[in-house]
Amino acid sequence: MSLIHVENLTHRFGDRTILDRVGFRLLPGEHAGLVGPNGVGKTTFLQILAGTLLPDEGRMDRLPRMRVGVLDQHLNLKRGESIRSFMKTAFADLYEAETELEKVTQKMGKAEGEELERLFKRYTLLLEQLERGDFYTIDSRVEETAAGLGLTSLGLETDVSRLSGGQRTKLLLAKLLLQQPDLLLLDEPTNYLDPAHIDWLAETLRNSPGAFLLISHDREFMDRTAEVIFHLEHRRITRYPGNYTQFLAASELRKQQVHQAYRQQQEEVKRLEDYIRRNKARASTARQAKSREKRLERMERIDPPHSSPPPRFAFSVAIEPVTMVLETKGLTVGYGKPLYPAVDLQIKRGEKVALVGRNGVGKTTTLRTLLGEISPLSGQLRLGDRVKPAFFVQEEHAPSTHTAMDEVWAAFPHRTRKEIRQALARCGIRGEHLMQPLSSLSGGERSRVRLCKLMLTPANWLVLDEPTNHLDAAAKEALRDALRTYPGTVLLVSHESDFHEGWTDQVWDLEQWRKGVSS
């Protein structure tokens, strides 16, 4: 029996059809990945499966009493609650059972006869529930999961209200994994994770007895975790058995077959239309022409194969700065206390620098300090003459009613409507997405909108904080090429080493800085 069975599911946004008569089936314990280009509707489909979004048409059946786990980024974290206590809420039902067990035990000491027998039965059921849930290993499981996702280094008694966006995501993921639902729905779970934590998560998911469906643009992670791939493209979902590498080979073969079938059908259509045109008016051949005309009408047409063009990011230098773009002497960075010992740094015009280190070590704080948004604790920091930085932040909160057009036009009101449209198109924002609220776009599309704003910003020094989060493979490659060939200066934070390897001139390792070793 399927955990979830979907038939003829259709979903629209305005006059745009996102999912069209989709069929989908997920089995108990199945480890699956959902792939497709940015903006095709993967997150929307996950929301429908989770029950937070209703489809316009179609049927979806779930296994009765199935427990579904999904990352809820909008969940309110209570001030005053620690990381440890929040993670323990994953076992709320077991703690309730323990509390009831204690009450039943007290009552049993005073009960007699049938009442004692009833209480004993309840006591036995509660005890079995605690044993099934491994209640007495909760503390060790919490600590193991916290260590695996990099929360231990933050301190498990840290107030959850003090967590950054990335740390908050880790915490919510940790709770989900501890709950062990029948079905886990994960959208880009490796964002904000360091390589060691990605390895731990991959191993945990691979050994999970429950089913999961995950969206990820991390090909290696998908290869290590998924045993079946669902490909969402052209508003339909196709199932491919095997891992991601096997899917790539199978989908390429399928694409070639579709191209061939389309070409053959077009040749047949042309031949029939030509016969009808030449013979419809002749009395001797009119019947045959009519027969071919009916055949043409009954033919189920194959959609022309097409693929979305990759984005074309391009950054220009507004004005040439002096040779020394950035220089620091004895700079210390942090809030209240230094994150690492004082450092002397230099970035020269045209240099490309990668800033690396595990999540939470202070990369974003360092970027904001170098840009002057945060005051250094001590030391000197100087930007060269005519240096014009442009900053790409991890997340940006736009007004809920803003569309992609609104967001870019508000930042560049002197640009024409046509110029804004063209810039967004170069970044891969298609016409049907231009007038949608940003909140309805995928994470990858919202990143492309912010990259569009970066392209239009007059600058000569690009500072980017995790720009590859949410981007698909084609967009990552296009961004990598654009930064590599950019004639200006780049300072980049990225947890994906293969994104910046081969074209950066310096690598600043904050882990080494913390040990007092300057890069």
Secondary structure, DSSP 8 states (H G I E B T S, - for coil): --SEEEEEEEEEETTEEEEEEEEEEE-TT-EEEEE--TTSSHHHHHHHHHTSS--SEEEEEE-TT--EEE--TT----TT-BHHHHHHGGGHHHHHHHHHHHHHHHHHTT--HHHHHHHHHHHHHHHHHHHHTTGGGHHHHHHHHHHHTT-GGG-TTSBGGG--HHHHHHHHHHHHHHH--SEEEEESTTTT--HHHHHHHHHHHHT-SSEEEEE-S-HHHHHHH-SEEEEEETTEEEEEES-HHHHHHHHHHHHHHHHHHHHHHHHHHHHHHHHHHHHTT-TTTHHHHHHHHHHHHH-------------------SS---SEEEEEEEEE-BSSSBSSS-B--EEETT-EEEEE--TTSSHHHHHHHHTTSS--SEEEEEE-TT--EEEE-S-----TT-BHHHHHHHH-TTS-HHHHHHHHHHTT--HHHHTSBGGGS-HHHHHHHHHHHHHHS--SEEEEESTTTT--HHHHHHHHHHHHH-SSEEEEE-S-HHHHTTT-SEEEEHHHHHTT---
